[in-house]
Amino acid sequence: MVIGMALRCPIVSVLGHVDHGKTSLLDRIRKTRVTKREAGGITQHIGASEIPTDTIKRISKDLLGMLKADLTIPGILVIDTPGHEAFTSLRKRGGALADIAILVVDINEGFKPQTVEAVNILKQNRTPFIVAANKLDLIPGWNSVEGPFVLNFNEKKQHPNALTEFEIKLYENVIKPLNELGFEADLFTRVKDITKTVSIVPVSAVTGEGIPDLLVMLAGLAQKFLEQNLKLDVEGPAKGTVLEVKEERGLGKTIDAIIYDGVAKQGHYLVVGNPTGVVVSRIKALLKPKPLDEMRDPRDKFKPVKEVAAASGLKISAPDLDTVIAGSPLRIVPKNKIEEAKKEIMEEIEETAIPTDDEGIIIKADTMGSLEALANELRKKNVQIKKAEVGDVSKKDIIEASSYGQSNPLNGVVIAFNTKILPDAKTEMEKSDVKVFEGNIIYKLVEDYEVWSKEMEELMKSDEFNKLTKPAILRILPNCIFRKSKPAICGVEIVYGTLRVGSQIMSEDGKRLGYVKEIKNKQQENIKEAKVGMQVPISIEGNIMLGKHAKENDILYVEVPENEVRKLLHEYMDELRGDEKEALERYVELKRKLENNMFWGI
Ligand code: GDP
């Protein structure tokens, strides 16, 4: 081992669909204890729990052989906040803060939208993961007991029907959906290479079955996959990520942070990013939670420490933390390293800045990580983003979105993930056409936006289609010339297409005769259009002189401008009725002949 380097604990995050048992599983892991007389147990950190390797080894003696290697990492640090919002908002340079993840899937319910979303997020971040197939105790007939799953998974302990049921659910609800998402997966006892196949560990957060197996597999996976990434620089400054900014009684604003590299020292300086730049603040205290037995007064929850090495959860008390937000990068450095750290933090912030487009929508989110996750999901659907910002939705956002919507209504949109809409923004929304989507599930927001934008597109398209001139071919009926000119009035039959008021009329030799001023029905009422087969009196305003320019039984055409012909031919053929298509095709044919241009309308 290099001098000054050691292996640190891998950081573990828990993801999965709502109600599949993430919180229960974390609680169960936190309660993991060895017998009272033996040393070692779970150490509570701020925002995380550490399970030392000694503890893992003791509770899972029977399983260590499976790893075919000794555990050399000091333990694992599990982040207490589950869910992919936490996962995505906790970042470090180059990716997710968590080194590995537990994907919780209810073995009885199988994959749900958020399970798929979690897998996609893990894939995107290249985070190795293990599946905890939870609620094993709910498999009909399963006899679930605390302790290793491997000792409980045999014909002596389980009824054959329960074993069959288990295998079916394991395959249908966990292995198959993982395969469909591009992952090889199997029950962990059958996995030969944990770097190639996703290990599935059946557990019950209620009975505690499988927890030892889960911890061993996590430790093994981290060690095998990440040994290089887990090298800790024990002499370097602490690098970390803000978990939460919290008001504490007697301390004011404090930061809860996860330190993933280096050593934090009391008396050093905190250098931390905020939405507009970098804050430097002299650290008053580094705090860790007091063990329960040392806590005399419940308000007195923390104890100051001199130094803390990664990986670790830590509370930092320092002035000027008001503008700091969750997910920001931080360093803890001596005075002479402040400038260097500031530069690093700025670079890190710039690296995570989300690229924006010249045109597009506005997105807002509560943290940098969730903003990035939202932007990624939208990009996958080819949605353009004009502005991406952390923070609440403001009046300014609505005014800006409204101006983006002027040129393209699809851009008059704000998508807000896990943030508030400020009161003056709400007032502004009432005055404008801006569409705001708010919520706390990314895939749902993206889906809602997609549904809305499809509807809008349809609406815009049908609006455009309705404005296009409809093709029609007419015949002047015999004995039906009622007035020769100004306006000319005659009876016509619509041979093909739809004749509308306002359309220009052309004779078969290409002469423009005038526009349709009125169409009447049998009751002599004005109507806007007449369809194929109808015989109606119409008036034509223009230079037409009936009897001279057009006679009984003559064929007349509605003149459709060339640019509209193009639109009809290329975009709206499916919208036209058969006879309208016929009218259009005959009209195009005539135009090409008259203009001696075989490409007219193309
Ligand atoms: P989360 O939303 O993923 O954090 O899920 P929770 O941990 O809140 O669990 C949702 C529900 O499932 C709660 O009622 C839990 O008691 C229950 N639950 C969680 N794990 C298990 C388990 O292993 N077995 C059984 N029977 N119920 C469980």
Boltz pocket constraint, residues with backbone or C-beta under 6 A from the ligand:
constraints:
  - pocket:
      binder: B
      contacts: [[A, 16], [A, 17], [A, 18], [A, 19], [A, 20], [A, 21], [A, 22], [A, 23], [A, 24], [A, 25], [A, 82], [A, 134], [A, 135], [A, 136], [A, 137], [A, 138], [A, 203], [A, 204], [A, 205], [A, 206], [A, 207]]
      max_distance: 6.0
